[in-house]
Amino acid sequence: MTNNDLFLNPNESGSKFMPLQHLVEYFNDRFGREHHSSFRPFIIEDGAVSGLFGPIRISSIFAPLRETLKPAAILGHTAQISVVPYENQHLNTNDIDNLVINPIRQATDFESIINFDRLCRTVHMLNYLPLSHFQGVLFLEVDPRHILGIKQDHGAYFEEVIIRCGLETKNIVILMAVNNQYARYHHELINGLENYRRRGYQLALKFDYIAMENQSLELIAKLSPNYVCLSAQHLDRIRDSAMLAKLHKLRSLVAATGGKSIMRQIDQKKPASLARHANFDLVQGSYYEQSPVPGIDFGSAHIKVQAN
C-alpha cells in the first residue's frame, strides 16, 4: 500500500486512515449539501483528482521552490491549475427541476470567483497529499476579488478542507497577486489577509517587476508577509541600469519585515544569476528543472497531477 492510497483522518485516532476516494466522496457530498444539488464536481482517476467548473476540468501542477544557493533543497511547492475542456457534464433531472421550481439569483462575478477559488484549492489539497511527506509549505493563490468578496472569517471554509485532509493551516501559504487595480483597496485586502493569518495560515505577496513601486513596498511594510514573490518572466526585456539595486532594496525590505524573498518563473540563466546576486532566499522555474540537480529523487521537475 502506497502513500497515494491512504491519508490521515483527523477525526479518528492517529492510527486511522482515510482513503483518497473517501475524501473525494466527502467533498462531493459537501458540495451537494451546500448547493442543494446532486452534481458531483470532484473526480478521481488514476490516483489524481480533478474538479469540474462549467465547461472546464481543472487539475493540478506543482512546481518546487528551491533554496537559491542550494537548489537541491526544496522548501515547498507552488500549486498551479491545468485546464482542459470538459463537455460531458450533465445535470440530474432533480437539479433541473430545482432550477425551475426554485429560481435562484444569478451568481455575481464575486460569487463565481469565490466558488472557483474554493474548487481549485480543494483539488490542489487533495492532489498535494502524496507530496506532504516533504513537510514543506504549499503556496495556494487566492484572487483579490475573493478576499474582497468575503467580509469576515477568511480561511474558515478552507480550514475545514485542510483539517479533513489531515494537514494544518501553518503549512499553507495564501498567495495574493499585487495589482495596481486594487491599490484603493489595500486596507480591505490587508484586513482579509490578517484574518487568514489569525487562523494560522502563512501569507505571501507576488508581483511583477513593473509593479515594484512605492505602493507595493508600503503594502509589504504594512502586512509583513512571510514571503514576497517577484516574477522573473520579463526581466530579460527590461532595460534598467538600477535593476540590481532595486532587487537588493526589495530583498532587504522583505528581510527587515521577517519574510523571505522568492524569484519565480526563472527560465533563463540571467534571472537565476540576478536572484543570486540580489541575495533572494528562494527560486522557482524551469531553469532548475532543465539541468537536474544532484541529490534530488522527487520533485526535481514540475509535477503534473492530471487525470485524462
Protein Blocks (a to p, Z undefined) as FASTA:
>chain_A
ZZklpccdfkbcfkbccdfklmmmmmmmmmmmmnopabdfbdceehiacddehjbccddd
ddddddfklmmbcfbdcddddddddfkbccdfklmmmmmmmccddddfklmmmmmmmmmm
mmmmmmmmmmmmnopacdddddfklmmmpmghghklmmmmmmmnopafklpccdddddfk
lmmmmmmmmmmmmmmmmnopacdddddfklmcfklmmmmmmnopabdcddfklmmmpccf
klmmmmmmmmmmmmmnopacddehiabfklmmmmmmnopabdcdjklmmmccehiaghka
ccddddZZ
